[in-house]
Amino acid sequence: MTEHIRKATEKATAVTMAAVDRTLEKVISRKLTVWIVATLLMFNANIESEHWLYLSALYIGGQSVIDAIVKLKNG
């Protein structure tokens, strides 16, 4: 019975996360989402400003490269 509840919980979590991901994808970019989360963590003193800078630069820079490659491939 416990295994059944665990599987049901995992499935519900996956469905919920997929819905949240689709909503965020439509509403705001993932780059902005990462920046907002990192900023909230910084203000909440969970990460230091230096780490915030690293997270922001790495994700935005990495995503920009991916966007450029996709644009080149698709014309």
Summary of the structure (lengths in Angstrom):
residues: 75
radius of gyration: 17.2
end to end distance: 53.5
largest distance: 53.5
contacts: 156
relative contact order: 0.08
helix: 88%
strand: 0%
